[in-house]
Amino acid sequence: MDKAIIVIDMQNDFVFGELSTDEGRNIIPRLVEKLEKVVSEKSADLIFTQDTHKDDYLSTQEGRNLPITHCIKNSEGWEIISDLKRFTTYAKAVIEKKTFGSTRLPSLIKPYKEVEFVGLCTDICIISNALLVKAFYPELIVSVDSKCCAGTTPEAHDIALTAMKNCQCKIYD
């Protein structure tokens, strides 16, 4: 397989919890359609990430800067949303990440010619992972499906897409 689709943090706390947005919920049908097509056509490998925190989240730097407890490991909020959970059975990996970028991701995507990012949030975890991967593999095609991701706000989403485009990521509209 030449391509991997990286589904970033499509978890209950980000889609339905305190950190949710209408835009985040609105991408679900497009994302389901995309993943159904990928699975039926076997056109790409899937990799999921899960934002993963411990009970001491509020005492971490992230917790002090974003004091909303979320994605505590094994909680309902930590789980991949039910609309997408079935696709994890086809995934090459489901990665737990303790911060915005996944330190495991670069080693998993080494064999691919293109990695495409979808999910949440464009301006935090998607941009962090896309630029991390681009730094490890400057010749790799790193892309983002702008219609299958959402930011913390529509403005932040657009700013992050522009920043990634400026860093030579391909943005699909």
Phi, psi and omega in degrees: 000132182268344187229145172234142172253124182257114181264110188266119163051042176277071186248156184307317182297328180275335184262324184237349185268199183300334182264012184279159174223160175300320181298321178296319177290326183291340181279348186304309181300319179294321180292318177300313179301315180298312183291324175300317179295315180299315181294315182292324181269352184051046186267350179198156171276153178250139172226129178252147169244152174230119170300129188223117179237165177257175180300337181273017185312314185295343178268359178273165178301315178299316181296325177290327180274334177228080188282055175234109180298128181206158174050045175286126186312133179072006174274166177299321180295336181281337185292148171298140183301150186300326180300332185249349185306320183298333181286342179293338178291339178266353187287143173291331179198151168238113188259127170274132179232136185267357179215186187301312179261147179266120178288343178277334188302315182304322180289332180281334186261002182310318184284353187271156175266337178214140170235135182241132182257139175218163175116217188226153339263137184308317187271002178234282188278326179293310180297321179299313182287320179298315181285329175298312179297317180298324178293321179288322186228079185299337180268352179289140173282116177250122184230163179224130174272101187297337180274351180244025173215162180214150179259183178293333171216161176301323179294316179296322176302310181296320179296317179295319177299318178297316179299316180294320177299318179296335178264020174070029168273145179273129180251119176269134179265000000 
